[in-house]
Amino acid sequence: MNSIEHFVDGKIFKGSSKKIGKVFSPATGEQTSEVKLADKADVNKAVEVAKKAFLSWSQKTPLFRARVLFKFKELIEKNSDELTKIIVSEHGKVYEDAKGSLTRGLEVVEFACGIPQLLKGEFTENVGTNVDSWSTRQPLGVCAGITPFNFPAMVPMWMFPMAIACGNTFILKPSEKDPSCSMKLAELFMEAGLPPGVFNIVNGDKEAVDAIINNKDITAVSFVGSTPIAKYIYENCAKNEKRVQALGGAKNHCVIMPDCDLDQAVNGLMGAAYGSAGERCMAQSVAVAVGKIADPLVKNLSKKVESLKVGPGLDKKSQMGPLITKQHLDKVKGYVDIGVKEGAKLVVDGRKLKLQGYEKGFYMGGCLFDHVKKDMKIYKEEIFGPVLSVVRVRDYNEALNLVNDHEFGNGTSIFTRDGDTGRSFASNVKIGMVGINIPIPVPMAFHSFGGWKRSLFGDQHIHGPEGVRFYTKLKTITSRWPSGIKSDPEFVMPTMK
């Protein structure tokens, strides 16, 4: 049985904990590895190493850090096929989707390569007579990231390249369900010339998370996952005086206007709802059908959902792979059961899908509900699986209010040919990321990613310009040099003249 350890101080670290987790192949249902789960002592050891490494890494010039990141970028590109196959083997998503997610992570590395420009401060000459003032952004210290199973490359890469480029050292606690990709990235970062101790990985469960929260030497924590856990991390990190960004759950709505290009909308919804088996925080899980578009929308969607090609991620014919674990598969099927009991119309039922030769894999087909109401559990809660709910509304205003009234505010889209409708929606919707005829509005690396309401706890979004601000602290210096002129003490609030 393959054993996955931790990565600390530039090498494999076994740790003292005896706890073990299981890693499965979602395609076959078979266990492929066991992963060591860190205890408090293991986490504290990694932090101790990172704290020591910070002393020298923070003094490296931004240009030096950028050159290491440029080399890291080259190595990711060189090893992209291997990294992609690792993602497929432990997560289950199809090859091209896994490759695309790696690319979106790589884009953050590319953005971080520009750190000499991004860290430039501001300078004002003569804010007062012979007095100058300037600001700089300096690193925080040891930072940590806690990341989910659905993007084992992309989400960690939204965090650690930015933190490290800014001069911090980093502790990553990836999902224990698919940890191998992060381990490979750590090896490549070392090969790129990163000093030992700057980037460390501790695999683990809640004990490791709590150890991160309670370690006084960790200055900032980034998190992506469910809303209850995001809220827990936000509250407890704040109690421990840490800076925190905690991205939570989602229930993303896609508003389909009667004037839209229906084929474009249907194809967009298919990819956004069923890509990665719906295991995306930006998945479109609610289609809001406005007026007369509802019947043709459901008719066209049902045909495509019924013909969805489900299979192993490395099969080039597969459009959707398995879910991550048997437990998660059962949970998603349970939501479908609930939707039927609540009275929603199950137009396409994918619960009984079986693949010959892969009977033990964690597969289900796409599910499509119609006539879903806003008081139903399947509407209110994040299912995180290949389940799309259609809610019918009378007009645009009802659609806008429906989106705005939901507790989550991660992402949303609208399909329309009308520019005024698109502009009004973008301006008035209370959601962090908005697409107009774009089904999955994930910002590029040089912008920032994050939701509103209960989809984000903390003040700053992730990566991009907000990432630079999150992983640095501002210092402002005001100076005057002696001129030989004597002056008397002043006992009033200083003002500039």
FIMI-207058 format. One record per residue (C-alpha): residue number from 1; y, z, x; residue in one letter. Coordinates in steps of 0.1 Angstrom, whole numbers, plus 5000, padded with zeros to 4 digits. Example, Ala and Ser with C-alpha at 12.3 -4.5 7.8 and 13.67 -1.06 7.14 Angstrom:
2
{n->1, v->4955, w->5078, u->5123, res->A} $
{n->2, v->4989, w->5071, u->5137, res->S} $
***
This chain:
497
{n->1, v->5000, w->5000, u->5000, res->M} $
{n->2, v->5034, w->4990, u->5014, res->N} $
{n->3, v->5056, w->5020, u->5020, res->S} $
{n->4, v->5094, w->5017, u->5017, res->I} $
{n->5, v->5113, w->5044, u->5036, res->E} $
{n->6, v->5151, w->5051, u->5041, res->H} $
{n->7, v->5175, w->5034, u->5065, res->F} $
{n->8, v->5196, w->5059, u->5085, res->V} $
{n->9, v->5215, w->5056, u->5118, res->D} $
{n->10, v->5205, w->5020, u->5123, res->G} $
{n->11, v->5167, w->5024, u->5119, res->K} $
{n->12, v->5139, w->5034, u->5095, res->I} $
{n->13, v->5141, w->5070, u->5085, res->F} $
{n->14, v->5111, w->5088, u->5069, res->K} $
{n->15, v->5129, w->5119, u->5058, res->G} $
{n->16, v->5114, w->5153, u->5048, res->S} $
{n->17, v->5107, w->5147, u->5011, res->S} $
{n->18, v->5071, w->5141, u->5000, res->K} $
{n->19, v->5082, w->5126, u->4966, res->K} $
{n->20, v->5070, w->5090, u->4960, res->I} $
{n->21, v->5081, w->5064, u->4935, res->G} $
{n->22, v->5062, w->5033, u->4924, res->K} $
{n->23, v->5075, w->4997, u->4928, res->V} $
{n->24, v->5059, w->4970, u->4906, res->F} $
{n->25, v->5057, w->4933, u->4903, res->S} $
{n->26, v->5071, w->4927, u->4868, res->P} $
{n->27, v->5054, w->4893, u->4868, res->A} $
{n->28, v->5019, w->4907, u->4872, res->T} $
{n->29, v->5023, w->4943, u->4862, res->G} $
{n->30, v->5007, w->4954, u->4894, res->E} $
{n->31, v->5021, w->4981, u->4918, res->Q} $
{n->32, v->5032, w->4964, u->4951, res->T} $
{n->33, v->5048, w->4993, u->4970, res->S} $
{n->34, v->5056, w->5030, u->4970, res->E} $
{n->35, v->5090, w->5042, u->4979, res->V} $
{n->36, v->5100, w->5075, u->4994, res->K} $
{n->37, v->5124, w->5095, u->4972, res->L} $
{n->38, v->5150, w->5114, u->4991, res->A} $
{n->39, v->5156, w->5151, u->4986, res->D} $
{n->40, v->5189, w->5170, u->4993, res->K} $
{n->41, v->5181, w->5174, u->5030, res->A} $
{n->42, v->5175, w->5137, u->5034, res->D} $
{n->43, v->5208, w->5128, u->5018, res->V} $
{n->44, v->5226, w->5154, u->5038, res->N} $
{n->45, v->5211, w->5140, u->5070, res->K} $
{n->46, v->5223, w->5105, u->5062, res->A} $
{n->47, v->5258, w->5119, u->5054, res->V} $
{n->48, v->5259, w->5138, u->5087, res->E} $
{n->49, v->5251, w->5106, u->5106, res->V} $
{n->50, v->5277, w->5086, u->5086, res->A} $
{n->51, v->5303, w->5112, u->5092, res->K} $
{n->52, v->5298, w->5110, u->5129, res->K} $
{n->53, v->5298, w->5072, u->5129, res->A} $
{n->54, v->5331, w->5072, u->5110, res->F} $
{n->55, v->5350, w->5087, u->5140, res->L} $
{n->56, v->5345, w->5055, u->5160, res->S} $
{n->57, v->5342, w->5029, u->5132, res->W} $
{n->58, v->5375, w->5039, u->5116, res->S} $
{n->59, v->5392, w->5033, u->5150, res->Q} $
{n->60, v->5378, w->4997, u->5153, res->K} $
{n->61, v->5405, w->4971, u->5146, res->T} $
{n->62, v->5403, w->4953, u->5113, res->P} $
{n->63, v->5398, w->4921, u->5133, res->L} $
{n->64, v->5367, w->4936, u->5150, res->F} $
{n->65, v->5353, w->4947, u->5116, res->R} $
{n->66, v->5360, w->4912, u->5102, res->A} $
{n->67, v->5340, w->4895, u->5130, res->R} $
{n->68, v->5310, w->4917, u->5122, res->V} $
{n->69, v->5313, w->4907, u->5085, res->L} $
{n->70, v->5316, w->4870, u->5094, res->F} $
{n->71, v->5283, w->4873, u->5113, res->K} $
{n->72, v->5267, w->4893, u->5084, res->F} $
{n->73, v->5278, w->4864, u->5061, res->K} $
{n->74, v->5261, w->4839, u->5084, res->E} $
{n->75, v->5228, w->4859, u->5084, res->L} $
{n->76, v->5228, w->4863, u->5046, res->I} $
{n->77, v->5231, w->4825, u->5043, res->E} $
{n->78, v->5204, w->4820, u->5069, res->K} $
{n->79, v->5180, w->4844, u->5051, res->N} $
{n->80, v->5190, w->4835, u->5015, res->S} $
{n->81, v->5156, w->4822, u->5005, res->D} $
{n->82, v->5138, w->4853, u->5018, res->E} $
{n->83, v->5164, w->4876, u->5001, res->L} $
{n->84, v->5161, w->4857, u->4968, res->T} $
{n->85, v->5123, w->4859, u->4968, res->K} $
{n->86, v->5125, w->4897, u->4974, res->I} $
{n->87, v->5148, w->4900, u->4943, res->I} $
{n->88, v->5124, w->4879, u->4923, res->V} $
{n->89, v->5093, w->4899, u->4934, res->S} $
{n->90, v->5107, w->4933, u->4924, res->E} $
{n->91, v->5131, w->4925, u->4896, res->H} $
{n->92, v->5114, w->4895, u->4880, res->G} $
{n->93, v->5144, w->4873, u->4873, res->K} $
{n->94, v->5139, w->4835, u->4879, res->V} $
{n->95, v->5146, w->4821, u->4914, res->Y} $
{n->96, v->5178, w->4803, u->4906, res->E} $
{n->97, v->5193, w->4833, u->4888, res->D} $
{n->98, v->5184, w->4856, u->4917, res->A} $
{n->99, v->5199, w->4831, u->4941, res->K} $
{n->100, v->5231, w->4829, u->4921, res->G} $
{n->101, v->5234, w->4867, u->4920, res->S} $
{n->102, v->5230, w->4868, u->4958, res->L} $
{n->103, v->5258, w->4842, u->4961, res->T} $
{n->104, v->5281, w->4863, u->4940, res->R} $
{n->105, v->5275, w->4892, u->4963, res->G} $
{n->106, v->5280, w->4870, u->4993, res->L} $
{n->107, v->5314, w->4860, u->4979, res->E} $
{n->108, v->5325, w->4897, u->4983, res->V} $
{n->109, v->5314, w->4896, u->5019, res->V} $
{n->110, v->5336, w->4865, u->5023, res->E} $
{n->111, v->5365, w->4882, u->5007, res->F} $
{n->112, v->5360, w->4913, u->5029, res->A} $
{n->113, v->5362, w->4890, u->5060, res->C} $
{n->114, v->5399, w->4887, u->5053, res->G} $
{n->115, v->5404, w->4924, u->5058, res->I} $
{n->116, v->5431, w->4921, u->5085, res->P} $
{n->117, v->5453, w->4904, u->5059, res->Q} $
{n->118, v->5443, w->4927, u->5031, res->L} $
{n->119, v->5451, w->4959, u->5050, res->L} $
{n->120, v->5486, w->4948, u->5060, res->K} $
{n->121, v->5512, w->4974, u->5049, res->G} $
{n->122, v->5549, w->4971, u->5039, res->E} $
{n->123, v->5579, w->4977, u->5060, res->F} $
{n->124, v->5615, w->4983, u->5051, res->T} $
{n->125, v->5642, w->4984, u->5078, res->E} $
{n->126, v->5672, w->5007, u->5072, res->N} $
{n->127, v->5662, w->5024, u->5040, res->V} $
{n->128, v->5690, w->5047, u->5052, res->G} $
{n->129, v->5713, w->5044, u->5081, res->T} $
{n->130, v->5691, w->5039, u->5112, res->N} $
{n->131, v->5661, w->5050, u->5091, res->V} $
{n->132, v->5630, w->5028, u->5087, res->D} $
{n->133, v->5601, w->5033, u->5063, res->S} $
{n->134, v->5566, w->5017, u->5061, res->W} $
{n->135, v->5533, w->5022, u->5045, res->S} $
{n->136, v->5497, w->5018, u->5057, res->T} $
{n->137, v->5463, w->5020, u->5041, res->R} $
{n->138, v->5437, w->5041, u->5059, res->Q} $
{n->139, v->5400, w->5046, u->5053, res->P} $
{n->140, v->5387, w->5076, u->5033, res->L} $
{n->141, v->5357, w->5086, u->5054, res->G} $
{n->142, v->5321, w->5086, u->5041, res->V} $
{n->143, v->5317, w->5067, u->5008, res->C} $
{n->144, v->5286, w->5063, u->4986, res->A} $
{n->145, v->5273, w->5038, u->4962, res->G} $
{n->146, v->5247, w->5043, u->4934, res->I} $
{n->147, v->5235, w->5010, u->4920, res->T} $
{n->148, v->5212, w->4997, u->4892, res->P} $
{n->149, v->5180, w->4977, u->4891, res->F} $
{n->150, v->5194, w->4946, u->4875, res->N} $
{n->151, v->5212, w->4932, u->4905, res->F} $
{n->152, v->5196, w->4946, u->4937, res->P} $
{n->153, v->5218, w->4924, u->4960, res->A} $
{n->154, v->5250, w->4917, u->4941, res->M} $
{n->155, v->5261, w->4951, u->4929, res->V} $
{n->156, v->5255, w->4969, u->4962, res->P} $
{n->157, v->5274, w->4940, u->4979, res->M} $
{n->158, v->5303, w->4946, u->4955, res->W} $
{n->159, v->5306, w->4980, u->4972, res->M} $
{n->160, v->5296, w->4984, u->5008, res->F} $
{n->161, v->5312, w->4953, u->5024, res->P} $
{n->162, v->5346, w->4963, u->5010, res->M} $
{n->163, v->5342, w->5000, u->5020, res->A} $
{n->164, v->5330, w->4992, u->5055, res->I} $
{n->165, v->5356, w->4965, u->5061, res->A} $
{n->166, v->5383, w->4991, u->5052, res->C} $
{n->167, v->5369, w->5014, u->5080, res->G} $
{n->168, v->5347, w->5037, u->5060, res->N} $
{n->169, v->5310, w->5045, u->5066, res->T} $
{n->170, v->5286, w->5041, u->5036, res->F} $
{n->171, v->5256, w->5057, u->5020, res->I} $
{n->172, v->5238, w->5034, u->4995, res->L} $
{n->173, v->5214, w->5048, u->4969, res->K} $
{n->174, v->5199, w->5017, u->4953, res->P} $
{n->175, v->5176, w->5016, u->4923, res->S} $
{n->176, v->5142, w->5030, u->4932, res->E} $
{n->177, v->5127, w->5002, u->4910, res->K} $
{n->178, v->5136, w->4974, u->4934, res->D} $
{n->179, v->5148, w->4988, u->4967, res->P} $
{n->180, v->5136, w->4962, u->4992, res->S} $
{n->181, v->5165, w->4938, u->4991, res->C} $
{n->182, v->5189, w->4965, u->5001, res->S} $
{n->183, v->5167, w->4974, u->5031, res->M} $
{n->184, v->5167, w->4938, u->5042, res->K} $
{n->185, v->5205, w->4936, u->5039, res->L} $
{n->186, v->5208, w->4967, u->5061, res->A} $
{n->187, v->5186, w->4951, u->5088, res->E} $
{n->188, v->5208, w->4920, u->5087, res->L} $
{n->189, v->5240, w->4940, u->5090, res->F} $
{n->190, v->5226, w->4957, u->5121, res->M} $
{n->191, v->5217, w->4923, u->5135, res->E} $
{n->192, v->5253, w->4912, u->5129, res->A} $
{n->193, v->5265, w->4939, u->5152, res->G} $
{n->194, v->5273, w->4968, u->5129, res->L} $
{n->195, v->5271, w->5001, u->5148, res->P} $
{n->196, v->5243, w->5025, u->5138, res->P} $
{n->197, v->5253, w->5050, u->5111, res->G} $
{n->198, v->5280, w->5029, u->5095, res->V} $
{n->199, v->5256, w->5016, u->5067, res->F} $
{n->200, v->5228, w->5039, u->5055, res->N} $
{n->201, v->5203, w->5037, u->5027, res->I} $
{n->202, v->5186, w->5067, u->5009, res->V} $
{n->203, v->5161, w->5058, u->4982, res->N} $
{n->204, v->5158, w->5083, u->4955, res->G} $
{n->205, v->5161, w->5095, u->4919, res->D} $
{n->206, v->5183, w->5121, u->4902, res->K} $
{n->207, v->5179, w->5146, u->4930, res->E} $
{n->208, v->5194, w->5122, u->4955, res->A} $
{n->209, v->5222, w->5114, u->4931, res->V} $
{n->210, v->5230, w->5150, u->4926, res->D} $
{n->211, v->5229, w->5155, u->4964, res->A} $
{n->212, v->5255, w->5127, u->4968, res->I} $
{n->213, v->5277, w->5142, u->4941, res->I} $
{n->214, v->5276, w->5177, u->4956, res->N} $
{n->215, v->5280, w->5168, u->4993, res->N} $
{n->216, v->5315, w->5178, u->5004, res->K} $
{n->217, v->5316, w->5152, u->5031, res->D} $
{n->218, v->5314, w->5123, u->5008, res->I} $
{n->219, v->5349, w->5113, u->4998, res->T} $
{n->220, v->5343, w->5085, u->4972, res->A} $
{n->221, v->5315, w->5074, u->4949, res->V} $
{n->222, v->5310, w->5040, u->4933, res->S} $
{n->223, v->5285, w->5037, u->4905, res->F} $
{n->224, v->5272, w->5010, u->4881, res->V} $
{n->225, v->5247, w->5019, u->4853, res->G} $
{n->226, v->5245, w->5032, u->4818, res->S} $
{n->227, v->5275, w->5050, u->4801, res->T} $
{n->228, v->5258, w->5085, u->4799, res->P} $
{n->229, v->5251, w->5085, u->4836, res->I} $
{n->230, v->5285, w->5069, u->4844, res->A} $
{n->231, v->5302, w->5098, u->4825, res->K} $
{n->232, v->5280, w->5124, u->4843, res->Y} $
{n->233, v->5288, w->5110, u->4877, res->I} $
{n->234, v->5325, w->5107, u->4869, res->Y} $
{n->235, v->5328, w->5142, u->4856, res->E} $
{n->236, v->5308, w->5159, u->4884, res->N} $
{n->237, v->5324, w->5139, u->4912, res->C} $
{n->238, v->5358, w->5149, u->4899, res->A} $
{n->239, v->5347, w->5185, u->4899, res->K} $
{n->240, v->5339, w->5180, u->4936, res->N} $
{n->241, v->5373, w->5164, u->4943, res->E} $
{n->242, v->5359, w->5130, u->4950, res->K} $
{n->243, v->5374, w->5096, u->4942, res->R} $
{n->244, v->5351, w->5078, u->4917, res->V} $
{n->245, v->5347, w->5045, u->4900, res->Q} $
{n->246, v->5318, w->5046, u->4875, res->A} $
{n->247, v->5310, w->5015, u->4856, res->L} $
{n->248, v->5290, w->5021, u->4824, res->G} $
{n->249, v->5273, w->5002, u->4796, res->G} $
{n->250, v->5284, w->4973, u->4775, res->A} $
{n->251, v->5279, w->4955, u->4742, res->K} $
{n->252, v->5296, w->4922, u->4749, res->N} $
{n->253, v->5307, w->4901, u->4719, res->H} $
{n->254, v->5310, w->4863, u->4719, res->C} $
{n->255, v->5333, w->4851, u->4691, res->V} $
{n->256, v->5323, w->4817, u->4677, res->I} $
{n->257, v->5352, w->4800, u->4659, res->M} $
{n->258, v->5346, w->4773, u->4633, res->P} $
{n->259, v->5365, w->4747, u->4654, res->D} $
{n->260, v->5344, w->4753, u->4685, res->C} $
{n->261, v->5322, w->4728, u->4703, res->D} $
{n->262, v->5290, w->4741, u->4688, res->L} $
{n->263, v->5267, w->4726, u->4715, res->D} $
{n->264, v->5288, w->4742, u->4742, res->Q} $
{n->265, v->5288, w->4776, u->4724, res->A} $
{n->266, v->5251, w->4776, u->4718, res->V} $
{n->267, v->5242, w->4766, u->4753, res->N} $
{n->268, v->5267, w->4793, u->4766, res->G} $
{n->269, v->5251, w->4819, u->4744, res->L} $
{n->270, v->5216, w->4810, u->4755, res->M} $
{n->271, v->5223, w->4816, u->4791, res->G} $
{n->272, v->5245, w->4846, u->4785, res->A} $
{n->273, v->5221, w->4863, u->4761, res->A} $
{n->274, v->5187, w->4855, u->4776, res->Y} $
{n->275, v->5194, w->4849, u->4813, res->G} $
{n->276, v->5179, w->4876, u->4835, res->S} $
{n->277, v->5160, w->4887, u->4803, res->A} $
{n->278, v->5192, w->4901, u->4790, res->G} $
{n->279, v->5193, w->4927, u->4818, res->E} $
{n->280, v->5229, w->4922, u->4826, res->R} $
{n->281, v->5259, w->4944, u->4819, res->C} $
{n->282, v->5278, w->4911, u->4812, res->M} $
{n->283, v->5251, w->4898, u->4788, res->A} $
{n->284, v->5264, w->4885, u->4755, res->Q} $
{n->285, v->5243, w->4905, u->4731, res->S} $
{n->286, v->5264, w->4900, u->4699, res->V} $
{n->287, v->5275, w->4866, u->4686, res->A} $
{n->288, v->5303, w->4870, u->4661, res->V} $
{n->289, v->5301, w->4840, u->4638, res->A} $
{n->290, v->5334, w->4833, u->4620, res->V} $
{n->291, v->5333, w->4817, u->4586, res->G} $
{n->292, v->5313, w->4785, u->4580, res->K} $
{n->293, v->5301, w->4783, u->4616, res->I} $
{n->294, v->5274, w->4809, u->4610, res->A} $
{n->295, v->5246, w->4788, u->4594, res->D} $
{n->296, v->5247, w->4759, u->4619, res->P} $
{n->297, v->5250, w->4784, u->4648, res->L} $
{n->298, v->5219, w->4804, u->4637, res->V} $
{n->299, v->5200, w->4771, u->4631, res->K} $
{n->300, v->5208, w->4757, u->4665, res->N} $
{n->301, v->5202, w->4790, u->4683, res->L} $
{n->302, v->5168, w->4796, u->4667, res->S} $
{n->303, v->5155, w->4762, u->4678, res->K} $
{n->304, v->5165, w->4769, u->4714, res->K} $
{n->305, v->5153, w->4805, u->4714, res->V} $
{n->306, v->5119, w->4794, u->4701, res->E} $
{n->307, v->5116, w->4769, u->4729, res->S} $
{n->308, v->5127, w->4793, u->4756, res->L} $
{n->309, v->5104, w->4789, u->4786, res->K} $
{n->310, v->5093, w->4824, u->4797, res->V} $
{n->311, v->5072, w->4829, u->4829, res->G} $
{n->312, v->5071, w->4841, u->4865, res->P} $
{n->313, v->5104, w->4840, u->4884, res->G} $
{n->314, v->5091, w->4817, u->4911, res->L} $
{n->315, v->5078, w->4791, u->4885, res->D} $
{n->316, v->5105, w->4764, u->4885, res->K} $
{n->317, v->5098, w->4757, u->4848, res->K} $
{n->318, v->5107, w->4793, u->4838, res->S} $
{n->319, v->5141, w->4799, u->4822, res->Q} $
{n->320, v->5135, w->4836, u->4817, res->M} $
{n->321, v->5113, w->4861, u->4836, res->G} $
{n->322, v->5098, w->4894, u->4827, res->P} $
{n->323, v->5116, w->4927, u->4822, res->L} $
{n->324, v->5117, w->4952, u->4850, res->I} $
{n->325, v->5091, w->4978, u->4839, res->T} $
{n->326, v->5065, w->4985, u->4812, res->K} $
{n->327, v->5087, w->5014, u->4800, res->Q} $
{n->328, v->5117, w->4992, u->4797, res->H} $
{n->329, v->5097, w->4965, u->4779, res->L} $
{n->330, v->5085, w->4991, u->4754, res->D} $
{n->331, v->5121, w->5004, u->4749, res->K} $
{n->332, v->5134, w->4969, u->4742, res->V} $
{n->333, v->5106, w->4961, u->4717, res->K} $
{n->334, v->5113, w->4995, u->4701, res->G} $
{n->335, v->5149, w->4984, u->4694, res->Y} $
{n->336, v->5136, w->4952, u->4677, res->V} $
{n->337, v->5114, w->4974, u->4655, res->D} $
{n->338, v->5144, w->4994, u->4646, res->I} $
{n->339, v->5165, w->4963, u->4638, res->G} $
{n->340, v->5138, w->4951, u->4614, res->V} $
{n->341, v->5137, w->4986, u->4597, res->K} $
{n->342, v->5175, w->4986, u->4594, res->E} $
{n->343, v->5174, w->4954, u->4574, res->G} $
{n->344, v->5186, w->4928, u->4599, res->A} $
{n->345, v->5169, w->4894, u->4596, res->K} $
{n->346, v->5146, w->4887, u->4626, res->L} $
{n->347, v->5149, w->4850, u->4629, res->V} $
{n->348, v->5130, w->4847, u->4661, res->V} $
{n->349, v->5105, w->4874, u->4671, res->D} $
{n->350, v->5095, w->4874, u->4708, res->G} $
{n->351, v->5076, w->4907, u->4708, res->R} $
{n->352, v->5041, w->4893, u->4708, res->K} $
{n->353, v->5045, w->4868, u->4737, res->L} $
{n->354, v->5014, w->4867, u->4760, res->K} $
{n->355, v->5011, w->4845, u->4791, res->L} $
{n->356, v->4977, w->4833, u->4802, res->Q} $
{n->357, v->4970, w->4848, u->4836, res->G} $
{n->358, v->4998, w->4872, u->4834, res->Y} $
{n->359, v->4986, w->4894, u->4805, res->E} $
{n->360, v->4996, w->4926, u->4824, res->K} $
{n->361, v->5031, w->4913, u->4832, res->G} $
{n->362, v->5062, w->4928, u->4815, res->F} $
{n->363, v->5070, w->4898, u->4793, res->Y} $
{n->364, v->5085, w->4893, u->4759, res->M} $
{n->365, v->5101, w->4862, u->4743, res->G} $
{n->366, v->5137, w->4859, u->4732, res->G} $
{n->367, v->5146, w->4877, u->4699, res->C} $
{n->368, v->5173, w->4865, u->4675, res->L} $
{n->369, v->5187, w->4887, u->4647, res->F} $
{n->370, v->5209, w->4875, u->4619, res->D} $
{n->371, v->5230, w->4894, u->4593, res->H} $
{n->372, v->5234, w->4924, u->4617, res->V} $
{n->373, v->5259, w->4950, u->4604, res->K} $
{n->374, v->5282, w->4971, u->4625, res->K} $
{n->375, v->5266, w->5004, u->4614, res->D} $
{n->376, v->5231, w->4994, u->4627, res->M} $
{n->377, v->5218, w->5009, u->4658, res->K} $
{n->378, v->5209, w->4975, u->4673, res->I} $
{n->379, v->5246, w->4967, u->4670, res->Y} $
{n->380, v->5261, w->4999, u->4683, res->K} $
{n->381, v->5238, w->5005, u->4713, res->E} $
{n->382, v->5232, w->4986, u->4745, res->E} $
{n->383, v->5196, w->4971, u->4743, res->I} $
{n->384, v->5196, w->4955, u->4778, res->F} $
{n->385, v->5170, w->4930, u->4769, res->G} $
{n->386, v->5166, w->4894, u->4755, res->P} $
{n->387, v->5179, w->4903, u->4720, res->V} $
{n->388, v->5208, w->4885, u->4705, res->L} $
{n->389, v->5224, w->4898, u->4673, res->S} $
{n->390, v->5245, w->4876, u->4650, res->V} $
{n->391, v->5272, w->4893, u->4630, res->V} $
{n->392, v->5289, w->4873, u->4603, res->R} $
{n->393, v->5327, w->4878, u->4596, res->V} $
{n->394, v->5352, w->4860, u->4573, res->R} $
{n->395, v->5380, w->4852, u->4597, res->D} $
{n->396, v->5395, w->4856, u->4632, res->Y} $
{n->397, v->5413, w->4889, u->4624, res->N} $
{n->398, v->5380, w->4905, u->4613, res->E} $
{n->399, v->5363, w->4892, u->4644, res->A} $
{n->400, v->5391, w->4907, u->4667, res->L} $
{n->401, v->5389, w->4940, u->4649, res->N} $
{n->402, v->5352, w->4941, u->4652, res->L} $
{n->403, v->5353, w->4936, u->4690, res->V} $
{n->404, v->5382, w->4961, u->4694, res->N} $
{n->405, v->5365, w->4988, u->4673, res->D} $
{n->406, v->5334, w->4990, u->4695, res->H} $
{n->407, v->5331, w->5019, u->4719, res->E} $
{n->408, v->5323, w->4996, u->4749, res->F} $
{n->409, v->5349, w->4973, u->4764, res->G} $
{n->410, v->5332, w->4955, u->4793, res->N} $
{n->411, v->5333, w->4917, u->4786, res->G} $
{n->412, v->5339, w->4893, u->4757, res->T} $
{n->413, v->5343, w->4856, u->4751, res->S} $
{n->414, v->5356, w->4833, u->4725, res->I} $
{n->415, v->5346, w->4797, u->4718, res->F} $
{n->416, v->5374, w->4776, u->4702, res->T} $
{n->417, v->5393, w->4744, u->4706, res->R} $
{n->418, v->5426, w->4760, u->4695, res->D} $
{n->419, v->5448, w->4771, u->4723, res->G} $
{n->420, v->5468, w->4795, u->4702, res->D} $
{n->421, v->5436, w->4813, u->4690, res->T} $
{n->422, v->5424, w->4815, u->4726, res->G} $
{n->423, v->5457, w->4829, u->4739, res->R} $
{n->424, v->5460, w->4854, u->4710, res->S} $
{n->425, v->5424, w->4866, u->4717, res->F} $
{n->426, v->5430, w->4870, u->4754, res->A} $
{n->427, v->5462, w->4889, u->4748, res->S} $
{n->428, v->5451, w->4912, u->4720, res->N} $
{n->429, v->5414, w->4920, u->4727, res->V} $
{n->430, v->5409, w->4955, u->4742, res->K} $
{n->431, v->5383, w->4944, u->4767, res->I} $
{n->432, v->5385, w->4944, u->4805, res->G} $
{n->433, v->5371, w->4909, u->4812, res->M} $
{n->434, v->5377, w->4879, u->4788, res->V} $
{n->435, v->5363, w->4844, u->4787, res->G} $
{n->436, v->5377, w->4815, u->4768, res->I} $
{n->437, v->5349, w->4789, u->4764, res->N} $
{n->438, v->5333, w->4808, u->4793, res->I} $
{n->439, v->5302, w->4828, u->4782, res->P} $
{n->440, v->5300, w->4852, u->4812, res->I} $
{n->441, v->5335, w->4860, u->4824, res->P} $
{n->442, v->5326, w->4877, u->4857, res->V} $
{n->443, v->5357, w->4875, u->4880, res->P} $
{n->444, v->5355, w->4860, u->4914, res->M} $
{n->445, v->5355, w->4882, u->4944, res->A} $
{n->446, v->5392, w->4879, u->4951, res->F} $
{n->447, v->5399, w->4893, u->4916, res->H} $
{n->448, v->5384, w->4926, u->4904, res->S} $
{n->449, v->5355, w->4935, u->4881, res->F} $
{n->450, v->5356, w->4962, u->4854, res->G} $
{n->451, v->5357, w->4971, u->4818, res->G} $
{n->452, v->5378, w->4993, u->4794, res->W} $
{n->453, v->5370, w->5022, u->4771, res->K} $
{n->454, v->5335, w->5037, u->4777, res->R} $
{n->455, v->5325, w->5009, u->4800, res->S} $
{n->456, v->5345, w->5023, u->4829, res->L} $
{n->457, v->5353, w->5058, u->4840, res->F} $
{n->458, v->5379, w->5059, u->4867, res->G} $
{n->459, v->5412, w->5042, u->4873, res->D} $
{n->460, v->5402, w->5012, u->4895, res->Q} $
{n->461, v->5379, w->4982, u->4891, res->H} $
{n->462, v->5354, w->4972, u->4916, res->I} $
{n->463, v->5357, w->4947, u->4946, res->H} $
{n->464, v->5387, w->4924, u->4951, res->G} $
{n->465, v->5422, w->4939, u->4955, res->P} $
{n->466, v->5413, w->4970, u->4935, res->E} $
{n->467, v->5384, w->4975, u->4959, res->G} $
{n->468, v->5407, w->4977, u->4989, res->V} $
{n->469, v->5428, w->5002, u->4971, res->R} $
{n->470, v->5398, w->5023, u->4960, res->F} $
{n->471, v->5384, w->5025, u->4995, res->Y} $
{n->472, v->5417, w->5034, u->5013, res->T} $
{n->473, v->5444, w->5060, u->5009, res->K} $
{n->474, v->5481, w->5052, u->5012, res->L} $
{n->475, v->5503, w->5067, u->5039, res->K} $
{n->476, v->5540, w->5062, u->5040, res->T} $
{n->477, v->5560, w->5069, u->5071, res->I} $
{n->478, v->5598, w->5074, u->5073, res->T} $
{n->479, v->5614, w->5076, u->5108, res->S} $
{n->480, v->5647, w->5080, u->5126, res->R} $
{n->481, v->5650, w->5081, u->5164, res->W} $
{n->482, v->5675, w->5105, u->5181, res->P} $
{n->483, v->5709, w->5089, u->5188, res->S} $
{n->484, v->5724, w->5117, u->5208, res->G} $
{n->485, v->5747, w->5126, u->5179, res->I} $
{n->486, v->5744, w->5163, u->5170, res->K} $
{n->487, v->5738, w->5172, u->5134, res->S} $
{n->488, v->5737, w->5205, u->5114, res->D} $
{n->489, v->5707, w->5216, u->5093, res->P} $
{n->490, v->5708, w->5203, u->5057, res->E} $
{n->491, v->5694, w->5225, u->5029, res->F} $
{n->492, v->5695, w->5199, u->5001, res->V} $
{n->493, v->5671, w->5172, u->4990, res->M} $
{n->494, v->5675, w->5144, u->5015, res->P} $
{n->495, v->5691, w->5112, u->5002, res->T} $
{n->496, v->5696, w->5080, u->5022, res->M} $
{n->497, v->5731, w->5068, u->5030, res->K} $
***
